[in-house]
Amino acid sequence: MSALFNFQSLLSVILLLICTCAYLRSMFPSIIDRKKTGLLGTFWKLARIGERKSPWVGASCLLMAFTVLFWS
């Protein structure tokens, strides 16, 4: 089933995007810049969410990993 139609898969994709963008921004700040527009601007917003809400994002990733491994 596609990630667009399965809510759990959609949440997994969004969490992975947030974590990946935050990691890439910390390693290569010039790639994801706040002055970019379009898709790269969206990646900057996801990186900002990952930076500011990192304890909540980390807890969500652990919870999602638990549900994927043991629930489904």
N, C-alpha and C positions, 0 to 999 in steps of 0.2 A: 504494500500500500504506500502511496506517496506521502511524503512528509507534510504536504499541505492539507491532507484530509485526516491525518491521524494527529490528535492534539498532543500526545506524548512525544511523538517524533518532532513535531513543530517546536515544542519547548526545548528538546535536545538540540536542535539546530540553532535556535536562538542563543542558548547558553554557550554552545561551542563558538558561535560567532563573537559573542561578547568576550569570552576568554581569549580567543585567538587575536582579536583586535587589540585588547589591552596588552597582551604579550608583545605583539609586533610594535606597538607604540612605545613600549619601554625599551625594546632592543634597537629599533630604527625610527626615531622620532620624525625624521624628515619624510617618511613614506606616508604616514597618516597625520596630516596637518589640519588644523582647524580652519584654515582659509580655503580649503578645497571645496568644490561643489560637486553635486551629483553623487555617484556611488562612493567615492572616497570620502565625501562629507558624511555620508551615512556610517561608514566605517569609523570615522572620528567620533561620532556620537556614541557608537557602541563601545569604543575604547574608553570614552569618558564615563559611561555607566560602569564599566568594569573597574575603573580606577576609583571612583567615588563610592561605589557600593560593594567593594571587594569582599567584605565578610559575608554579606548576604548572597553574593554571586557564588562564592565558594561553598556556602552551605547548600545553596540550590543545586550546585553541581554534585555534591556528595549525595544529596537526597535523590537526584535523578539517577545517579549511578546505582544507588541501592535499589530503586524501583525497576531499573532496566535489568539488573542482574538477578534479583530475587523475586520480583513480582510477575513479570511478564514471561 
